[in-house]
């Protein structure tokens, strides 16, 4: 894997972690059950995406 590809994966990991953190914060602050459930689904999906990118390294 080239250094450019590794930089891309590192950047993608950072974005996935940022989005996951934002969604977790939303889960902790939202009071509407439907919105809270949607935010939790996004947390789970971002965790999956992060794992896929991490597996490339």
MDAnalysis code that builds the backbone (N, CA, C; Angstrom):
import MDAnalysis as mda
import numpy as np

u = mda.Universe.empty(171, n_residues=57, atom_resindex=np.repeat(np.arange(57), 3), trajectory=True)
u.add_TopologyAttr("name", ["N", "CA", "C"] * 57)
u.add_TopologyAttr("resid", np.arange(1, 58))
u.add_TopologyAttr("resname", ["UNK", "UNK", "UNK", "UNK", "UNK", "UNK", "UNK", "UNK", "UNK", "UNK", "UNK", "UNK", "UNK", "UNK", "UNK", "UNK", "UNK", "UNK", "UNK", "UNK", "UNK", "UNK", "UNK", "UNK", "UNK", "UNK", "UNK", "UNK", "UNK", "UNK", "UNK", "UNK", "UNK", "UNK", "UNK", "UNK", "UNK", "UNK", "UNK", "UNK", "UNK", "UNK", "UNK", "UNK", "UNK", "UNK", "UNK", "UNK", "UNK", "UNK", "UNK", "UNK", "UNK", "UNK", "UNK", "UNK", "UNK"])
u.atoms.positions = np.array([
    [0.855, -1.173, 0.000],
    [0.000, 0.000, 0.000],
    [0.901, 1.237, 0.000],
    [0.563, 2.188, -0.834],
    [1.393, 3.392, -0.948],
    [1.138, 4.335, 0.228],
    [2.060, 5.257, 0.413],
    [1.903, 6.229, 1.503],
    [0.687, 7.129, 1.263],
    [0.395, 7.402, 0.005],
    [-0.781, 8.227, -0.314],
    [-2.064, 7.494, 0.064],
    [-2.108, 6.196, -0.202],
    [-3.281, 5.405, 0.166],
    [-3.441, 5.344, 1.683],
    [-2.334, 5.202, 2.393],
    [-2.396, 5.184, 3.857],
    [-2.891, 6.513, 4.410],
    [-2.461, 7.615, 3.802],
    [-2.946, 8.927, 4.237],
    [-4.451, 9.056, 4.009],
    [-4.930, 8.520, 2.879],
    [-6.360, 8.555, 2.600],
    [-7.131, 7.767, 3.657],
    [-6.640, 6.593, 3.994],
    [-7.314, 5.760, 4.997],
    [-7.279, 6.449, 6.358],
    [-6.150, 7.048, 6.706],
    [-6.055, 7.777, 7.974],
    [-7.075, 8.912, 8.019],
    [-7.211, 9.628, 6.918],
    [-8.176, 10.722, 6.838],
    [-9.603, 10.188, 6.975],
    [-9.891, 9.094, 6.295],
    [-11.221, 8.490, 6.364],
    [-11.531, 8.015, 7.782],
    [-10.540, 7.449, 8.468],
    [-10.726, 7.017, 9.857],
    [-11.052, 8.216, 10.749],
    [-10.362, 9.306, 10.522],
    [-10.628, 10.514, 11.303],
    [-12.037, 11.042, 11.092],
    [-12.483, 11.022, 9.843],
    [-13.844, 11.483, 9.550],
    [-14.893, 10.558, 10.173],
    [-14.662, 9.268, 10.073],
    [-15.608, 8.307, 10.654],
    [-15.672, 8.467, 12.166],
    [-14.526, 8.673, 12.803],
    [-14.500, 8.865, 14.260],
    [-15.211, 10.160, 14.655],
    [-14.988, 11.233, 13.900],
    [-15.644, 12.507, 14.177],
    [-17.159, 12.364, 14.073],
    [-17.641, 11.740, 12.998],
    [-19.086, 11.566, 12.822],
    [-19.673, 10.688, 13.924],
    [-18.957, 9.664, 14.309],
    [-19.431, 8.785, 15.377],
    [-19.531, 9.551, 16.691],
    [-18.539, 10.370, 16.975],
    [-18.537, 11.177, 18.205],
    [-19.720, 12.144, 18.214],
    [-19.985, 12.781, 17.077],
    [-21.105, 13.710, 16.977],
    [-22.440, 12.984, 17.182],
    [-22.568, 11.814, 16.612],
    [-23.806, 11.047, 16.755],
    [-23.989, 10.554, 18.188],
    [-22.896, 10.124, 18.828],
    [-22.993, 9.694, 20.234],
    [-23.432, 10.855, 21.120],
    [-22.920, 12.035, 20.826],
    [-23.337, 13.216, 21.580],
    [-24.829, 13.476, 21.380],
    [-25.304, 13.299, 20.150],
    [-26.726, 13.484, 19.867],
    [-27.563, 12.459, 20.626],
    [-27.114, 11.204, 20.653],
    [-27.835, 10.161, 21.388],
    [-27.967, 10.562, 22.852],
    [-26.919, 11.130, 23.413],
    [-26.927, 11.493, 24.833],
    [-27.754, 12.737, 25.141],
    [-28.011, 13.573, 24.144],
    [-28.738, 14.823, 24.415],
    [-30.171, 14.845, 23.887],
    [-30.474, 14.015, 22.897],
    [-31.827, 14.013, 22.340],
    [-32.823, 13.403, 23.317],
    [-34.030, 13.933, 23.305],
    [-35.083, 13.391, 24.159],
    [-36.146, 12.647, 23.351],
    [-36.291, 12.997, 22.086],
    [-37.263, 12.321, 21.228],
    [-36.775, 10.902, 20.937],
    [-37.580, 9.894, 21.278],
    [-37.135, 8.499, 21.095],
    [-36.803, 8.132, 19.650],
    [-37.551, 8.640, 18.701],
    [-37.296, 8.315, 17.297],
    [-35.977, 8.929, 16.818],
    [-35.757, 10.178, 17.180],
    [-34.506, 10.829, 16.801],
    [-33.314, 10.162, 17.486],
    [-33.512, 9.807, 18.746],
    [-32.459, 9.132, 19.503],
    [-32.107, 7.795, 18.847],
    [-33.120, 7.041, 18.415],
    [-32.902, 5.760, 17.749],
    [-32.183, 5.958, 16.410],
    [-32.562, 6.992, 15.684],
    [-31.904, 7.286, 14.404],
    [-30.436, 7.641, 14.630],
    [-30.161, 8.445, 15.621],
    [-28.783, 8.808, 15.936],
    [-27.983, 7.572, 16.345],
    [-28.594, 6.666, 17.085],
    [-27.901, 5.433, 17.495],
    [-27.597, 4.561, 16.281],
    [-28.507, 4.526, 15.320],
    [-28.248, 3.774, 14.085],
    [-27.045, 4.359, 13.348],
    [-26.940, 5.684, 13.361],
    [-25.791, 6.328, 12.725],
    [-24.495, 6.007, 13.460],
    [-24.545, 5.951, 14.786],
    [-23.375, 5.558, 15.578],
    [-22.936, 4.155, 15.165],
    [-23.892, 3.251, 15.094],
    [-23.583, 1.864, 14.740],
    [-23.008, 1.761, 13.331],
    [-23.590, 2.489, 12.395],
    [-23.119, 2.456, 11.007],
    [-21.713, 3.037, 10.910],
    [-21.457, 4.129, 11.620],
    [-20.121, 4.722, 11.589],
    [-19.093, 3.792, 12.216],
    [-19.488, 3.051, 13.236],
    [-18.591, 2.069, 13.848],
    [-18.225, 0.990, 12.821],
    [-19.219, 0.566, 12.051],
    [-18.991, -0.438, 11.005],
    [-18.035, 0.113, 9.935],
    [-18.280, 1.338, 9.500],
    [-17.431, 1.970, 8.490],
    [-16.003, 2.111, 9.010],
    [-15.860, 2.546, 10.251],
    [-14.541, 2.690, 10.860],
    [-13.814, 1.335, 10.849],
    [-14.521, 0.293, 11.214],
    [-13.926, -1.048, 11.239],
    [-13.472, -1.500, 9.863],
    [-14.229, -1.175, 8.858],
    [-13.856, -1.547, 7.491],
    [-12.591, -0.825, 7.044],
    [-12.528, 0.475, 7.318],
    [-11.330, 1.224, 6.971],
    [-10.127, 0.733, 7.771],
    [-10.329, 0.473, 9.049],
    [-9.239, 0.024, 9.911],
    [-8.696, -1.327, 9.441],
    [-9.572, -2.167, 8.927],
    [-9.157, -3.488, 8.451],
    [-8.244, -3.383, 7.231],
    [-8.286, -2.275, 6.535],
    [-7.428, -2.080, 5.366],
    [-5.965, -1.853, 5.754],
    [-5.770, -1.403, 6.978],
    [-4.402, -1.083, 7.409],
    [-3.734, -2.294, 7.866],
])
